[in-house]
């Protein structure tokens, strides 16, 4: 299973829509088996969604994300865990432990209620799921 995190200076980027680097991490049987950082030059939401799909990403862990882009991701089968903040290392550890829903990983200015409301507004099939553990 592959997940992606938009990154900037070792932290989760504030907004996926404008991120320029993407960390892609692959897990097999709960263990990290590969990690690569790639440039993200695509600006249009549909192009970004297709890029993640082409990379084999199944989960995007990010800070803010626009609804149109999240809807495109859902249509291509990519789950989104929004409003996540922190260092990439800590976020990956939180993912591995299964506690990304913890308030400690909320990006500044966000609440757990923001995440819940965001999921309810997004009606695509892949939306509303919690992050899957490796």
C-alpha positions as MATLAB code, in Angstrom:
seq = 'XXXXXXXXXXXXXXXXXXXXXXXXXXXXXXXXXXXXXXXXXXXXXXXXXXXXXXXXXXXXXXXXXXXXXXXXXXXXXXXXXXXXXXXXXXXXXXXXXXXXXXXXXXXXXXXXXXXXXXXXXXXXXXXXXXXXXX';
ca = [
       0.000    0.000    0.000;
       1.366    3.404   -0.951;
       0.669    6.651    0.821;
       1.729   10.164   -0.106;
       2.463   13.246    1.968;
       3.058   16.692    0.461;
       6.250   17.936    2.117;
       8.135   21.152    2.736;
      11.247   21.399    4.910;
      10.621   18.026    6.564;
       7.037   18.873    7.513;
       3.598   18.226    6.052;
       2.890   21.061    3.596;
       0.121   23.443    4.653;
      -1.960   22.935    1.489;
      -1.764   20.034   -0.945;
      -3.130   22.187   -3.776;
       0.080   24.252   -3.812;
       2.690   21.722   -2.663;
       5.743   21.246   -4.869;
       7.204   18.049   -3.341;
       5.574   14.753   -2.529;
       6.873   11.946   -0.338;
       5.600    8.521   -1.423;
       6.012    5.682    1.065;
       5.190    2.048    0.337;
       4.223   -0.474    3.005;
       4.016   -4.251    2.754;
       2.766   -6.345    5.658;
       2.998   -3.344    7.965;
       6.623   -2.538    7.119;
       8.007    0.332    5.111;
       9.666   -1.099    2.014;
      10.251    1.969   -0.155;
      10.352    5.741    0.079;
      10.831    8.327   -2.641;
      10.413   12.079   -2.815;
       9.167   13.379   -6.159;
       8.503   16.839   -7.603;
       4.856   17.783   -7.997;
       4.667   20.215  -10.898;
       1.002   19.659  -11.821;
      -1.187   22.634  -10.922;
      -4.658   21.575  -12.065;
      -6.654   19.452   -9.578;
      -7.416   16.744  -12.131;
      -3.733   16.533  -13.116;
      -2.666   16.221   -9.468;
      -5.204   13.461   -8.879;
      -4.023   11.534  -11.933;
      -0.379   11.976  -10.900;
      -1.068   10.360   -7.515;
      -2.984    7.581   -9.248;
      -0.083    6.987  -11.645;
       2.255    6.717   -8.640;
       0.005    4.006   -7.164;
      -0.975    6.081   -4.123;
      -3.981    4.824   -2.112;
      -3.906    7.360    0.747;
      -3.007   11.052    0.819;
      -2.103   12.469    4.216;
      -2.133   16.246    3.956;
      -2.812   19.590    5.568;
      -5.490   21.617    3.825;
      -6.981   20.486    0.514;
      -9.647   22.027   -1.678;
     -12.930   20.190   -2.077;
     -12.613   19.926   -5.884;
      -9.193   18.301   -5.594;
     -10.368   15.967   -2.822;
     -13.341   14.972   -4.994;
     -11.023   14.185   -7.922;
      -8.870   12.037   -5.632;
     -11.925   10.175   -4.366;
     -13.019    9.474   -7.945;
      -9.702    7.777   -8.713;
      -9.883    5.728   -5.496;
      -7.502    7.680   -3.268;
      -8.480    8.202    0.367;
      -7.653   11.551    1.965;
      -6.665   12.233    5.576;
      -6.872   16.061    5.753;
      -5.857   18.669    8.325;
      -2.732   16.792    9.385;
       0.263   18.771   10.568;
       3.682   18.005   11.984;
       7.030   16.627   11.001;
       6.986   13.930    8.345;
       8.755   11.531   10.716;
       6.143   12.015   13.469;
       3.231   11.757   11.029;
       4.548    8.497    9.558;
       5.001    7.122   13.069;
       1.436    8.182   13.897;
       0.201    6.450   10.768;
       2.121    3.293   11.620;
       0.627    3.294   15.145;
      -2.862    4.029   13.815;
      -3.378    7.268   15.740;
      -3.398    9.974   13.055;
      -6.876   10.929   14.288;
      -5.242   12.204   17.479;
      -5.491   15.961   18.074;
      -1.704   16.073   18.298;
      -1.570   15.650   14.512;
      -4.101   18.368   13.685;
      -2.647   21.207   11.649;
      -2.658   24.548   13.494;
      -6.050   26.235   13.419;
      -7.953   22.966   12.824;
     -10.142   20.912   15.110;
     -11.341   17.323   15.095;
     -14.777   18.749   14.241;
     -13.282   20.300   11.090;
     -12.221   16.838    9.922;
     -15.624   15.362   10.671;
     -17.472   18.167    8.874;
     -15.118   17.948    5.890;
     -15.785   14.235    5.501;
     -19.542   14.742    5.671;
     -19.421   17.379    2.923;
     -17.415   15.191    0.591;
     -19.854   12.690   -0.852;
     -17.614   10.648   -3.168;
     -17.297    6.902   -2.408;
     -13.709    6.913   -1.151;
     -14.334    9.822    1.201;
     -15.081    9.529    4.873;
     -12.835    6.577    5.625;
     -10.246    6.793    8.310;
      -6.606    6.267    7.463;
      -5.724    2.625    7.008;
      -2.812    1.219    8.904;
      -0.021   -0.577    7.081;
];
